[in-house]
């Protein structure tokens, strides 16, 4: 689907806040309300954009995570697709560089994380699994990186979240009908959950739809504490994900860019930082799985 500048402006607005009203979107992009609504519906119906609630990992009791670099004996694609069937693996890609597969894991605790890593090591075709254990998610395009200040109070809160995970733009009146509350009570509960950081409603968009089809992963070794370097890296516009970690590197992240030239420039900006000792990078050649709307379960 080809997007014009107005479409792109709408998508950027929904990426920041998936529940922006049509009136607000219309003002932001210079359209009438009916025209803004028509464009949003067209974007969703085409499959280019999906607006959904992403629940904070801590709420789902997914408190441990790791980034795996995986080598294979023979072709990597079948192995990557088998890893992608694991509910603990929200992100799996085929990559260039020293490793043929990169995967992210999210589990309930470190014991579950260890079991999942061992399960992947045991898969046919896996030669080596090199994990980086995440300690803090510093920047993320979808997931909230600060702890929620509100809690799930009861099953009704869970039902509201489940509906918003399917359609983040459900009007309060329709959401109320689906969960069996009054519109006022539904609105109050929903705003408490969203304002309290329990979930965030965002537009899920394939990078190539936005002309940002070049994905580059990187890991950094630093001299001294990683926190100061992480703060500098998060300010780079094309760095869309960053995590501090334990293992062969102190930081791991993703660059999302419109060209190889921009990827190269961003890597050079990292290398120029005085506290960065080593930069390793790889290209994500195929995103096999990217699913962060994980649903109501604890692994």
C-alpha positions as a Markdown table, in Angstrom:
| # | Residue | x | y | z |
|---|---|---|---|---|
| 1 | Unk | 0.0 | 0.0 | 0.0 |
| 2 | Unk | 1.4 | 3.4 | -1.0 |
| 3 | Unk | 1.1 | 6.0 | 1.7 |
| 4 | Unk | 1.1 | 9.8 | 1.0 |
| 5 | Unk | 2.4 | 12.4 | 3.4 |
| 6 | Unk | -1.0 | 12.7 | 5.1 |
| 7 | Unk | -1.2 | 9.0 | 5.7 |
| 8 | Unk | 2.3 | 9.0 | 7.2 |
| 9 | Unk | 1.4 | 11.9 | 9.5 |
| 10 | Unk | -1.7 | 9.9 | 10.7 |
| 11 | Unk | 0.5 | 6.8 | 11.3 |
| 12 | Unk | 3.0 | 8.8 | 13.3 |
| 13 | Unk | 0.2 | 10.3 | 15.4 |
| 14 | Unk | -1.2 | 6.8 | 16.1 |
| 15 | Unk | 2.3 | 5.5 | 17.0 |
| 16 | Unk | 2.5 | 8.1 | 19.7 |
| 17 | Unk | -1.1 | 7.5 | 20.9 |
| 18 | Unk | -3.2 | 4.9 | 19.3 |
| 19 | Unk | -6.4 | 6.3 | 20.9 |
| 20 | Unk | -6.1 | 9.8 | 19.5 |
| 21 | Unk | -9.6 | 11.0 | 18.6 |
| 22 | Unk | -10.5 | 11.6 | 15.0 |
| 23 | Unk | -10.9 | 15.3 | 15.9 |
| 24 | Unk | -7.4 | 15.5 | 17.2 |
| 25 | Unk | -5.9 | 13.6 | 14.2 |
| 26 | Unk | -7.9 | 15.8 | 11.8 |
| 27 | Unk | -6.4 | 18.9 | 13.4 |
| 28 | Unk | -2.9 | 17.5 | 13.4 |
| 29 | Unk | -2.9 | 16.6 | 9.7 |
| 30 | Unk | -5.2 | 19.3 | 8.3 |
| 31 | Unk | -8.2 | 17.2 | 7.4 |
| 32 | Unk | -11.9 | 17.1 | 8.3 |
| 33 | Unk | -13.0 | 14.6 | 10.9 |
| 34 | Unk | -14.8 | 12.3 | 8.3 |
| 35 | Unk | -11.7 | 12.4 | 6.1 |
| 36 | Unk | -9.4 | 11.5 | 9.0 |
| 37 | Unk | -11.7 | 8.7 | 10.0 |
| 38 | Unk | -11.9 | 7.3 | 6.5 |
| 39 | Unk | -8.1 | 7.3 | 6.2 |
| 40 | Unk | -7.6 | 5.5 | 9.5 |
| 41 | Unk | -10.1 | 2.9 | 8.6 |
| 42 | Unk | -8.5 | 2.4 | 5.2 |
| 43 | Unk | -5.0 | 2.0 | 6.8 |
| 44 | Unk | -6.4 | -0.6 | 9.2 |
| 45 | Unk | -8.4 | -2.5 | 6.6 |
| 46 | Unk | -5.4 | -2.7 | 4.3 |
| 47 | Unk | -3.3 | -4.4 | 7.0 |
| 48 | Unk | -0.7 | -1.7 | 6.8 |
| 49 | Unk | -1.5 | -0.6 | 10.4 |
| 50 | Unk | -3.0 | -2.4 | 13.4 |
| 51 | Unk | -3.8 | -0.4 | 16.5 |
| 52 | Unk | -3.7 | -2.5 | 19.6 |
| 53 | Unk | -3.0 | -2.3 | 23.4 |
| 54 | Unk | 0.4 | -3.6 | 24.4 |
| 55 | Unk | 0.3 | -4.7 | 28.0 |
| 56 | Unk | 3.4 | -4.0 | 30.2 |
| 57 | Unk | 5.5 | -7.2 | 30.5 |
| 58 | Unk | 5.5 | -6.9 | 34.3 |
| 59 | Unk | 1.7 | -7.0 | 34.3 |
| 60 | Unk | 1.9 | -10.3 | 32.3 |
| 61 | Unk | 4.5 | -11.4 | 34.8 |
| 62 | Unk | 7.1 | -11.5 | 32.0 |
| 63 | Unk | 10.0 | -10.1 | 34.0 |
| 64 | Unk | 13.0 | -11.9 | 32.5 |
| 65 | Unk | 14.3 | -11.4 | 29.0 |
| 66 | Unk | 17.3 | -12.2 | 26.8 |
| 67 | Unk | 18.6 | -11.7 | 23.3 |
| 68 | Unk | 19.9 | -14.8 | 21.6 |
| 69 | Unk | 22.5 | -15.0 | 18.8 |
| 70 | Unk | 22.1 | -18.4 | 17.2 |
| 71 | Unk | 24.3 | -20.4 | 14.8 |
| 72 | Unk | 22.9 | -23.4 | 12.8 |
| 73 | Unk | 24.2 | -26.4 | 11.0 |
| 74 | Unk | 22.8 | -26.1 | 7.5 |
| 75 | Unk | 20.0 | -23.7 | 6.6 |
| 76 | Unk | 18.8 | -21.3 | 9.2 |
| 77 | Unk | 15.2 | -20.7 | 8.0 |
| 78 | Unk | 13.6 | -23.9 | 9.3 |
| 79 | Unk | 15.2 | -23.4 | 12.7 |
| 80 | Unk | 14.1 | -19.7 | 12.9 |
| 81 | Unk | 10.5 | -20.7 | 12.1 |
| 82 | Unk | 10.5 | -23.4 | 14.8 |
| 83 | Unk | 11.8 | -20.9 | 17.4 |
| 84 | Unk | 9.1 | -18.5 | 16.2 |
| 85 | Unk | 6.4 | -21.1 | 17.3 |
| 86 | Unk | 7.5 | -20.6 | 21.0 |
| 87 | Unk | 5.2 | -18.2 | 22.9 |
| 88 | Unk | 8.3 | -17.1 | 24.8 |
| 89 | Unk | 9.9 | -15.7 | 21.6 |
| 90 | Unk | 8.1 | -12.5 | 20.5 |
| 91 | Unk | 10.9 | -11.5 | 18.0 |
| 92 | Unk | 12.8 | -13.8 | 15.6 |
| 93 | Unk | 14.8 | -12.8 | 12.6 |
| 94 | Unk | 17.2 | -14.2 | 10.0 |
| 95 | Unk | 20.3 | -12.2 | 10.0 |
| 96 | Unk | 23.6 | -11.5 | 8.3 |
| 97 | Unk | 26.9 | -11.4 | 10.2 |
| 98 | Unk | 28.5 | -13.9 | 12.5 |
| 99 | Unk | 25.1 | -15.4 | 13.6 |
| 100 | Unk | 22.3 | -16.6 | 11.3 |
| 101 | Unk | 19.4 | -16.0 | 13.7 |
| 102 | Unk | 18.6 | -13.4 | 16.4 |
| 103 | Unk | 15.7 | -14.0 | 18.8 |
| 104 | Unk | 14.3 | -12.2 | 21.8 |
| 105 | Unk | 12.8 | -14.1 | 24.7 |
| 106 | Unk | 10.5 | -12.9 | 27.5 |
| 107 | Unk | 9.6 | -15.3 | 30.3 |
| 108 | Unk | 8.1 | -15.2 | 33.9 |
| 109 | Unk | 11.5 | -15.5 | 35.6 |
| 110 | Unk | 15.1 | -16.5 | 35.1 |
| 111 | Unk | 14.4 | -20.2 | 35.7 |
| 112 | Unk | 11.9 | -20.1 | 32.9 |
| 113 | Unk | 14.3 | -18.2 | 30.8 |
| 114 | Unk | 17.0 | -20.8 | 31.3 |
| 115 | Unk | 14.6 | -23.6 | 30.4 |
| 116 | Unk | 13.6 | -21.8 | 27.2 |
| 117 | Unk | 17.2 | -21.3 | 26.2 |
| 118 | Unk | 18.0 | -24.9 | 26.8 |
| 119 | Unk | 15.0 | -25.9 | 24.8 |
| 120 | Unk | 16.3 | -23.8 | 21.9 |
| 121 | Unk | 19.8 | -25.3 | 22.3 |
| 122 | Unk | 18.2 | -28.8 | 21.9 |
| 123 | Unk | 16.5 | -28.0 | 18.6 |
| 124 | Unk | 17.7 | -29.9 | 15.6 |
| 125 | Unk | 20.0 | -27.8 | 13.5 |
| 126 | Unk | 21.1 | -25.4 | 16.4 |
| 127 | Unk | 24.8 | -25.4 | 16.8 |
| 128 | Unk | 25.4 | -22.5 | 19.2 |
| 129 | Unk | 23.2 | -20.2 | 21.3 |
| 130 | Unk | 24.9 | -17.1 | 22.7 |
| 131 | Unk | 22.6 | -15.2 | 25.1 |
| 132 | Unk | 22.7 | -11.6 | 26.3 |
| 133 | Unk | 20.6 | -11.3 | 29.4 |
| 134 | Unk | 18.6 | -8.1 | 29.5 |
| 135 | Unk | 18.8 | -6.0 | 32.7 |
| 136 | Unk | 16.8 | -3.0 | 31.6 |
| 137 | Unk | 14.9 | -1.9 | 28.5 |
| 138 | Unk | 15.9 | 1.7 | 27.9 |
| 139 | Unk | 14.0 | 2.4 | 24.7 |
| 140 | Unk | 11.3 | 0.4 | 23.0 |
| 141 | Unk | 8.9 | 1.4 | 20.1 |
| 142 | Unk | 6.1 | -0.6 | 21.6 |
| 143 | Unk | 6.6 | -1.6 | 25.2 |
| 144 | Unk | 6.5 | 0.7 | 28.1 |
| 145 | Unk | 10.0 | 1.0 | 29.7 |
| 146 | Unk | 8.9 | 2.3 | 33.2 |
| 147 | Unk | 7.1 | 0.3 | 35.9 |
| 148 | Unk | 3.3 | 0.7 | 36.0 |
| 149 | Unk | 1.8 | 2.7 | 38.8 |
| 150 | Unk | -1.6 | 1.0 | 38.6 |
| 151 | Unk | -2.6 | -2.7 | 39.0 |
| 152 | Unk | -5.2 | -5.0 | 37.5 |
| 153 | Unk | -8.0 | -4.9 | 40.1 |
| 154 | Unk | -10.1 | -7.7 | 38.9 |
| 155 | Unk | -11.3 | -9.9 | 36.0 |
| 156 | Unk | -13.1 | -6.9 | 34.5 |
| 157 | Unk | -9.8 | -5.0 | 34.0 |
| 158 | Unk | -8.5 | -8.1 | 32.3 |
| 159 | Unk | -11.5 | -8.2 | 30.0 |
| 160 | Unk | -11.0 | -4.6 | 29.0 |
| 161 | Unk | -7.4 | -5.2 | 28.2 |
| 162 | Unk | -8.2 | -8.3 | 26.1 |
| 163 | Unk | -10.7 | -6.3 | 24.0 |
| 164 | Unk | -8.2 | -3.5 | 23.5 |
| 165 | Unk | -5.5 | -5.9 | 22.6 |
| 166 | Unk | -7.7 | -7.0 | 19.7 |
| 167 | Unk | -8.7 | -3.4 | 18.7 |
| 168 | Unk | -7.1 | -0.5 | 20.5 |
| 169 | Unk | -9.4 | 2.1 | 19.0 |
| 170 | Unk | -12.7 | 0.6 | 20.3 |
| 171 | Unk | -15.0 | 3.5 | 21.3 |
| 172 | Unk | -15.8 | 3.5 | 25.0 |
| 173 | Unk | -19.5 | 2.9 | 24.2 |
| 174 | Unk | -18.8 | -0.3 | 22.2 |
| 175 | Unk | -16.1 | -1.5 | 24.7 |
| 176 | Unk | -18.7 | -1.1 | 27.5 |
| 177 | Unk | -21.2 | -3.3 | 25.6 |
| 178 | Unk | -18.6 | -6.0 | 25.1 |
| 179 | Unk | -17.5 | -6.1 | 28.8 |
| 180 | Unk | -20.9 | -5.5 | 30.3 |
| 181 | Unk | -20.3 | -2.2 | 32.1 |
| 182 | Unk | -21.7 | 1.3 | 31.8 |
| 183 | Unk | -19.9 | 3.6 | 29.4 |
| 184 | Unk | -18.8 | 5.8 | 32.3 |
| 185 | Unk | -17.4 | 2.9 | 34.3 |
| 186 | Unk | -15.6 | 1.5 | 31.3 |
| 187 | Unk | -14.1 | 4.9 | 30.4 |
| 188 | Unk | -12.9 | 5.4 | 34.0 |
| 189 | Unk | -11.3 | 1.9 | 34.2 |
| 190 | Unk | -9.7 | 2.2 | 30.8 |
| 191 | Unk | -8.1 | 5.5 | 31.5 |
| 192 | Unk | -6.8 | 4.3 | 34.9 |
| 193 | Unk | -5.1 | 1.4 | 33.2 |
| 194 | Unk | -3.7 | 3.5 | 30.4 |
| 195 | Unk | -2.6 | 6.4 | 32.5 |
| 196 | Unk | -1.2 | 4.1 | 35.1 |
| 197 | Unk | 1.1 | 2.4 | 32.6 |
| 198 | Unk | -0.5 | -1.0 | 32.6 |
| 199 | Unk | -0.9 | -0.8 | 28.8 |
| 200 | Unk | -0.2 | 1.5 | 25.9 |
| 201 | Unk | -2.3 | 1.7 | 22.8 |
| 202 | Unk | -0.1 | 2.1 | 19.7 |
| 203 | Unk | -0.1 | 1.6 | 16.0 |
| 204 | Unk | 1.8 | -1.5 | 15.0 |
| 205 | Unk | 3.3 | -0.8 | 11.6 |
| 206 | Unk | 5.7 | -2.7 | 9.4 |
| 207 | Unk | 8.9 | -0.5 | 9.0 |
| 208 | Unk | 8.8 | -0.8 | 5.2 |
| 209 | Unk | 5.4 | 0.7 | 5.2 |
| 210 | Unk | 7.0 | 3.9 | 6.5 |
| 211 | Unk | 9.9 | 3.7 | 4.1 |
| 212 | Unk | 12.1 | 2.5 | 7.0 |
| 213 | Unk | 12.8 | -1.0 | 5.7 |
| 214 | Unk | 16.5 | -1.3 | 6.7 |
| 215 | Unk | 16.8 | -3.0 | 10.1 |
| 216 | Unk | 20.2 | -3.3 | 11.7 |
| 217 | Unk | 21.0 | -4.9 | 15.1 |
| 218 | Unk | 24.0 | -3.9 | 17.2 |
| 219 | Unk | 25.8 | -4.7 | 20.4 |
| 220 | Unk | 28.2 | -2.4 | 22.2 |
| 221 | Unk | 31.0 | -3.0 | 24.6 |
| 222 | Unk | 31.6 | 0.1 | 26.8 |
| 223 | Unk | 34.4 | 1.4 | 29.0 |
| 224 | Unk | 32.9 | 2.0 | 32.4 |
| 225 | Unk | 29.2 | 2.0 | 33.3 |
| 226 | Unk | 26.8 | 1.5 | 30.4 |
| 227 | Unk | 24.1 | 3.9 | 31.7 |
| 228 | Unk | 25.8 | 7.0 | 30.4 |
| 229 | Unk | 26.4 | 5.5 | 27.0 |
| 230 | Unk | 22.8 | 4.2 | 26.9 |
| 231 | Unk | 21.5 | 7.8 | 27.5 |
| 232 | Unk | 23.6 | 9.0 | 24.5 |
| 233 | Unk | 22.5 | 6.1 | 22.3 |
| 234 | Unk | 18.8 | 6.6 | 23.0 |
| 235 | Unk | 19.1 | 10.2 | 21.6 |
| 236 | Unk | 20.0 | 8.9 | 18.2 |
| 237 | Unk | 16.9 | 9.2 | 16.0 |
| 238 | Unk | 17.2 | 5.9 | 14.2 |
| 239 | Unk | 17.8 | 3.8 | 17.3 |
| 240 | Unk | 14.4 | 2.4 | 18.0 |
| 241 | Unk | 15.3 | -0.2 | 20.6 |
| 242 | Unk | 18.0 | -0.3 | 23.3 |
| 243 | Unk | 18.5 | -2.6 | 26.3 |
| 244 | Unk | 21.3 | -2.9 | 28.8 |
| 245 | Unk | 22.5 | -6.5 | 29.3 |
| 246 | Unk | 24.9 | -9.0 | 30.8 |
| 247 | Unk | 27.1 | -11.2 | 28.6 |
| 248 | Unk | 29.4 | -10.5 | 25.7 |
| 249 | Unk | 28.2 | -6.8 | 25.5 |
| 250 | Unk | 26.8 | -4.1 | 27.8 |
| 251 | Unk | 24.2 | -2.8 | 25.3 |
| 252 | Unk | 22.1 | -4.3 | 22.5 |
| 253 | Unk | 19.7 | -2.5 | 20.2 |
| 254 | Unk | 18.2 | -1.9 | 16.8 |
| 255 | Unk | 18.5 | 0.7 | 14.1 |
| 256 | Unk | 15.5 | 1.3 | 11.9 |
| 257 | Unk | 16.4 | 3.4 | 8.9 |
| 258 | Unk | 15.4 | 4.4 | 5.3 |
| 259 | Unk | 18.7 | 3.4 | 3.7 |
| 260 | Unk | 22.0 | 1.7 | 4.2 |
| 261 | Unk | 23.7 | 5.1 | 4.3 |
| 262 | Unk | 21.6 | 6.1 | 7.3 |
| 263 | Unk | 22.5 | 2.8 | 9.0 |
| 264 | Unk | 26.2 | 3.4 | 8.4 |
| 265 | Unk | 25.9 | 7.0 | 9.7 |
| 266 | Unk | 24.2 | 5.9 | 12.9 |
| 267 | Unk | 26.8 | 3.2 | 13.5 |
| 268 | Unk | 29.6 | 5.7 | 13.0 |
| 269 | Unk | 27.9 | 8.0 | 15.5 |
| 270 | Unk | 28.1 | 5.2 | 18.0 |
| 271 | Unk | 31.7 | 4.5 | 17.3 |
| 272 | Unk | 32.6 | 8.2 | 17.8 |
| 273 | Unk | 31.4 | 8.0 | 21.4 |
| 274 | Unk | 34.4 | 8.0 | 23.7 |
| 275 | Unk | 33.0 | 5.4 | 26.1 |
| 276 | Unk | 32.2 | 2.9 | 23.3 |
| 277 | Unk | 35.0 | 0.3 | 23.0 |
| 278 | Unk | 33.5 | -2.1 | 20.4 |
| 279 | Unk | 30.6 | -2.1 | 18.0 |
| 280 | Unk | 29.2 | -5.3 | 16.5 |
| 281 | Unk | 26.4 | -5.1 | 13.9 |
| 282 | Unk | 24.2 | -7.3 | 11.8 |
| 283 | Unk | 21.4 | -6.8 | 9.3 |
| 284 | Unk | 17.9 | -8.3 | 9.9 |
| 285 | Unk | 17.3 | -9.9 | 6.5 |
| 286 | Unk | 13.9 | -11.3 | 7.3 |
| 287 | Unk | 11.6 | -10.7 | 10.3 |
| 288 | Unk | 10.2 | -14.1 | 10.9 |
| 289 | Unk | 8.1 | -13.1 | 13.9 |
| 290 | Unk | 7.4 | -9.8 | 15.7 |
| 291 | Unk | 4.5 | -10.1 | 18.2 |
| 292 | Unk | 4.6 | -8.0 | 21.3 |
| 293 | Unk | 0.9 | -8.1 | 22.0 |
| 294 | Unk | 1.4 | -11.2 | 24.0 |
| 295 | Unk | -2.0 | -11.7 | 25.6 |
| 296 | Unk | -3.1 | -12.7 | 29.1 |
| 297 | Unk | -0.7 | -15.4 | 30.0 |
| 298 | Unk | 2.4 | -16.0 | 32.1 |
| 299 | Unk | 5.1 | -18.3 | 30.7 |
